[in-house]
Structure formats: C-alpha cells, structure tokens
Amino acid sequence: MNSSANHTPPSLEQLVKEYEAIYRDNPLRWDEPYKDKYAFEVVRLYLKGTNRGIPNTMLDIGCGSGHTMEYFSSQWPMTNMHGIDLSSTAIEITQKRVPKACCIASSLDKTTVPEKVEFITAMGVLEHCTETIQAFSKIRDLLSLTGIAYIEVPNCIAYPESEKVEGFRKLTTGSQQWEWHLFRKSWEERIRSSGFSINLSLKGPKPEMGFIWVLTQREQRIPFLSYLRIRGYERGKLARMALHHSVYRLYKMTGISDCFHINH
Ligand SMILES: C[S@@+](CC[C@H](N)C(=O)[O-])C[C@H]1O[C@@H](n2cnc3c(N)ncnc32)[C@H](O)[C@@H]1O
C-alpha cells in the first residue's frame, strides 16, 4: 500500500509550516492556467444558463499563488476579489499579482466576511480538510443566499498508486499532502449533508481535477415573496402588490424567474 495510513494527520500549525515551505521553495506551485480557464468557462456558462449577472464579490479559498484570482479578475474587472490561504507567503504572492484584492492568511474555519460573498471558489483545498462537512458548511456560511460556489477536488482514489479504499491519507508519491480519497458518491453525500444543492457535477479533464461541482444554497428554493424581498423589493410595497395581484402576476410583473428554475 503506497500511503501513510498509519500516521497521524498533521495539526493546523504543522500544515501551515508545510505550505509555507512549499511556497518559499516554489512560489508558483500549482499555478496551472488551464484550470482557471476551465473553471471560468464552467461558471460563465452556468451564470448565462441561469440568467445571472457577473458576481460583485468573489472569494478564493486556499488561493495559493493567486493564479485563479488573477485570471478571474482579468475577466471580471469590476468584481471585488478576496483570497484566503493558510500560507502567508502564498498570500504575499497573491497580493502582488492581484493588488486590488483583499487577501488574508487564515484557515477556512477562522474566516469571517463583513458581507456574504456572491461567488466562492475552492480548488484543490477541500480534500485537505479533515472535517469535510464542517468545511462545506463554513463555505455556506460565507456565501450569500443567492450565491454560487465552484468546488474542485482531485479524484485521489483514481490515482494508480492509491488503494481503492476510502480514507484520509497521504501517498508517498506525488505532492505528498494529506487528503481525502473518496468516491464521488461519498463526496456528494457530504456536500448535501452540509446543506448545499449540487447544480452541476462534472468530471474534470484529469484526476487532479477529477471532481467539480457548482453548488448553491439549498434555501434558494424559498417562497417567491421572500425571494423578492431579498432582491430589494420593500416589504410594504410587496404586501400592497400581493393584495392586488396573484403571485403568478407578480412573477410576470417583476420578470424574476430564476428562483423557479434553479435546483430542480
Ligand atoms: C493544492 S493547493 C491549491 C492552491 C490553489 N487553490 C491552486 O489551485 O493552485 C492547496 C492550498 O490550500 C491551502 N489550504 C489548505 N487547507 C486550508 C484551510 N483549511 N484553509 C485555508 N487554506 C487552506 C493551502 O495553504 C494551499 O495553498
């Protein structure tokens, strides 16, 4: 068996040290532009297909050297960018690449935002979190009610050197990080248990990006009037409108349709 299954996973402090050393030795580690182009295209088509506009805010969790934020900000110059990573070296690199971004060295579980974010990416990060359901739930906390999350994790269990048994372990080959080796079904059970809806479930072009999901908050399927309130319709005006019109008419009058066709 090509893994360290019997060893104890590293503490957060050890992980931080490991990632600091990685980015000091190789500041552009995991800098693979095709991943960003792929992610951007999936998200662009998803936004188009659901009649959504470009998000006002983006948060890249585990942003590493900042290549994803750099690419997305070149495509969406008006979007406010935020990035977090365990490694302060990675954060310095990202800040140089995307000067307008607000970047903080922080672990996901300690991250807070002044305002919920409209678009979140986490690429090659969630497989490193020992408590996956907690990590997905934390992402939900940071995401606005109508926001979307793009999550990519490697299909570690498909690596030829990985035993076809699920577990949290590190291989003695490759990047040698501790990561979850799970089948898609188990990942998706964990995602759903955290309260997310899976809107797209894709197989990436290589095992390193084997599982890709576009997620939204399950509560997006909320009553239409609550949805209108979120979209800025004032409560009193809504009550008056509701007295005079059926919900169907309100729907026609406002032209808002996306709460009906997402998450089916
Ligand atoms: C495999 S790298 C991927 C980096 C980047 N997303 C990319 O695609 O190049 C994993 C990154 O996640 C960060 N990371 C791991 N666990 C984290 C956590 N709990 N909170 C924040 N960042 C984390 C690491 O510091 C590292 O930069």
PDBQT file of the ligand as one rigid body, heavy atoms in Angstrom, charges set to zero:
ROOT
HETATM    1  C1  LIG A 301      -3.121  22.096  -3.504  1.00  0.00    +0.000 C 
HETATM    2  S1  LIG A 301      -3.013  23.762  -3.022  1.00  0.00    +0.000 S 
HETATM    3  C2  LIG A 301      -4.110  24.549  -4.174  1.00  0.00    +0.000 C 
HETATM    4  C3  LIG A 301      -3.880  26.034  -4.262  1.00  0.00    +0.000 C 
HETATM    5  C4  LIG A 301      -4.749  26.776  -5.282  1.00  0.00    +0.000 C 
HETATM    6  N1  LIG A 301      -6.171  26.717  -4.977  1.00  0.00    +0.000 N 
HETATM    7  C5  LIG A 301      -4.483  26.267  -6.664  1.00  0.00    +0.000 C 
HETATM    8  O1  LIG A 301      -5.397  25.705  -7.298  1.00  0.00    +0.000 OA
HETATM    9  O2  LIG A 301      -3.337  26.421  -7.109  1.00  0.00    +0.000 OA
HETATM   10  C6  LIG A 301      -3.942  23.795  -1.522  1.00  0.00    +0.000 C 
HETATM   11  C7  LIG A 301      -3.957  25.166  -0.880  1.00  0.00    +0.000 C 
HETATM   12  O3  LIG A 301      -4.972  25.185   0.103  1.00  0.00    +0.000 OA
HETATM   13  C8  LIG A 301      -4.498  25.850   1.239  1.00  0.00    +0.000 C 
HETATM   14  N2  LIG A 301      -5.254  25.296   2.372  1.00  0.00    +0.000 N 
HETATM   15  C9  LIG A 301      -5.286  24.011   2.795  1.00  0.00    +0.000 A 
HETATM   16  N3  LIG A 301      -6.124  23.868   3.824  1.00  0.00    +0.000 NA
HETATM   17  C10 LIG A 301      -6.628  25.099   4.059  1.00  0.00    +0.000 A 
HETATM   18  C11 LIG A 301      -7.544  25.626   5.018  1.00  0.00    +0.000 A 
HETATM   19  N4  LIG A 301      -8.109  24.844   5.934  1.00  0.00    +0.000 N 
HETATM   20  N5  LIG A 301      -7.834  26.944   4.980  1.00  0.00    +0.000 NA
HETATM   21  C12 LIG A 301      -7.265  27.748   4.042  1.00  0.00    +0.000 A 
HETATM   22  N6  LIG A 301      -6.397  27.314   3.108  1.00  0.00    +0.000 NA
HETATM   23  C13 LIG A 301      -6.086  26.009   3.126  1.00  0.00    +0.000 A 
HETATM   24  C14 LIG A 301      -3.004  25.572   1.279  1.00  0.00    +0.000 C 
HETATM   25  O4  LIG A 301      -2.296  26.529   2.006  1.00  0.00    +0.000 OA
HETATM   26  C15 LIG A 301      -2.659  25.552  -0.195  1.00  0.00    +0.000 C 
HETATM   27  O5  LIG A 301      -2.248  26.809  -0.664  1.00  0.00    +0.000 OA
ENDROOT
TORSDOF 0
